[in-house]
Amino acid sequence: MAQDWTSFTLKIGVKASLETMYNAWTRPGEIERWFLETCQYTDDKGNALDKDWNVTAGCDYKWSWYLYDMVEDGKIVRANGKDLLQFTFAGHCLVDITLEEAAGHVMVQLMQHNIPADEASKFRIRIGCLEGWTFYLANLKSFYENGFDLRNKVPELKGLNN
């Protein structure tokens, strides 16, 4: 069977409420607690959302991470206010976040798709994003279950897994 380079799916169970997990992905103040250094969501008029407001479909975002010089710009495609978020990422890729309650946990499923199949994208996006999302989903679980943020924020240690 041939490797599918155009998408991947990851899942993790987090012992938290559905509302907490939805807010973790859709509020600037929450997503900065476990994933980003800075998050700015702007509405279709260019107005920045408050840190405790949930993003809605049609908003744009600017994301930056600790110890990385890049800024990711994208668009929120879907946000249903409960258990589904879809956004553009790494160019024209789409990331779907779906949340489902099961056995006292919220199952967080992340699917990144529409990944280009050229050689550079196979490694930069398919493998690179898979590695990054795996770490950040583990950090999501660590932070919301135990209060531990696993991200490296020490400039002298730049280049470590983060």
C-alpha positions, -999 to +999 in steps of 0.1 A: +000+000+000+013+034-010+020+061+016-007+089+017+014+121+017-016+144+014-031+140+049-027+126+084-049+122+115-039+123+151-060+117+182-056+122+219-079+119+249-079+148+274-096+147+307-114+180+305-148+193+295-159+197+259-162+235+265-127+237+279-113+219+249-132+240+224-120+272+241-085+258+242-085+260+204-107+290+197-098+317+223-066+336+219-059+337+257-063+299+259-044+288+228-015+309+240-014+288+272-004+255+255+004+261+218+014+296+208+034+326+221+010+350+205-024+346+188-043+373+171-077+367+156-093+395+135-128+397+122-138+405+086-135+442+094-099+438+107-109+442+144-089+421+169-109+397+190-105+400+228-084+373+244-114+356+259-137+356+229-142+326+207-131+328+171-158+325+144-157+314+107-143+341+084-118+354+110-081+357+100-053+347+123-017+355+130+002+329+151+037+329+164+056+303+186+082+306+212+118+307+198+106+306+161+110+335+138+081+326+116+045+339+117+017+317+104-012+336+087-044+319+079-082+319+080-108+302+101-130+283+077-155+267+101-162+271+139-195+257+152-192+270+188-191+235+203-170+207+188-156+216+153-130+240+141-114+241+106-086+265+096-061+269+068-025+261+078+009+258+061-003+275+029-034+259+014-037+229+038-067+225+060-067+214+096-099+200+111-102+198+149-131+177+160-140+171+197-161+142+211-168+131+246-159+096+255-153+078+289-148+110+309-124+125+283-127+147+252-113+129+222-094+156+203-089+146+166-067+166+144-067+160+106-044+180+083-053+175+047-048+191+012-011+187+017+007+191-017+023+159-029+056+174-042+089+162-026+094+194-006+059+194+009+062+157+018+090+165+042+084+202+052+046+199+057+036+162+060+065+151+082+072+185+098+036+193+107+030+157+119+060+160+143+049+195+155+012+185+160+022+154+179+042+175+204+016+202+208-013+177+213+008+160+241+013+195+255-024+202+253-030+171+274-002+179+298-014+214+304-051+208+308-048+177+329-017+185+351-009+222+346+025+215+331+036+234+300+062+214+281+073+241+257+108+254+257+108+291+263+145+296+271+164+313+242+197+297+251+181+263+245+167+272+211+165+242+187+152+216+213+120+198+207+092+223+210 
